[in-house]
Amino acid sequence: MTNSARPPSLASMIDPFGRHITYLRVSVTDRCDFRCVYCMSEHMTFLPRRDLLTLEELERLCAAFIRKGVRRIRITGGEPLVRRDVMSLFEKLGSRIGSGGLDELTLTTNGSQLSRYAQMLRQTGVRRVNVSLDTRDADRFRRITRWGELGPVLRGIDAALDAGLSVKINTVALRGINEDEIADMLEWAHGRGMDMTLIETMPLGDVDGDRVDQYLPLSLVRARLAQRYSLTDLDYRTGGPARYMRVGETGGRLGFITPLTHNFCESCNRVRLTCTGRLFMCLGQDDEADLREPVRASTDDALLEASIDEAISRKPKGHDFIIDRRHRAPALARHMSVTGG
Ligand code: SAM
């Protein structure tokens, strides 16, 4: 049953604009084994480990959100699969799927560790994973990720499919970097039964380069694809911000996440928790709530739940990203690796 089909519980979180908050994204680490050019600078300073919530504390926070109406949790990062013992969190949360209040537990990963973890993920109850992949060319892959290797990622995708997981490929559209490869990647993904979603670069964090040069509006990509393929709008939703189309020639689904060319905030059902317990009510705004303090202040959850309520009452109407030559600085100092996208 999807969350939209389920009647909201009495405890449900409703923000000032009447939106039900049913989706929690949890970044379990800010560390990553890649340094993608649009996401991070090459020399990142990561959080000291002592600042991180333990996996038990993260689970307690997730449990509080589930009690308050969250039906879907996505684990993300940094690279979530580089956090030590992260499978124990998947096991605990996976046991809440169904009668424990959770409809779905998913993961966003760069795929580098998937061959090791795909089977285990499936056993914990994960059914869908998003794998971020911007190119299938090994040299380009190294240029984009700075530190990554393509081979293990492709083997990770194979392992996920072999384990029976639905895989969606997330591709950031980058001007002059992968724009000539998008149709090719689409045919490859759909040929293997995977959905694909294209994402616009968002102005988050300093990346040692000029984002104006990387930014490629998806309206342009879509117009180009429409010359080659028949694209039909679909009602299909996964709970995230993507708008989907059916590609007639491949039979597969193609999603578009367009935070810059189209503001999708009116249907936002999400909040984001970081590995230090900061809750961001909007990916594109700075306002946050500290949940580490209430989680550590008392073993009783009353304080924590009151802090969550207070945070939801501050969820903003939307974000306002701009990328153009007059706005060269990032809209937000925070990198995507803090909140996990
Ligand atoms: N490491 C995992 C991964 O690669 O999927 C999870 C975290 S990563 C930050 C989540 C997604 O955000 C990836 O698809 C990545 O390409 C995307 N991303 C990172 N920075 C971005 C930015 N500035 N604009 C748009 N997407 C971005």
Residues whose N, C-alpha, C, O or C-beta is under 5 A from the ligand:
A	BS01	SAM	Y38 C39 T76 G77 G78 E79 T108 T109 N110 S132 N170 V172 I199 E200 T201 M202 L204 M336 S337 G340 G341
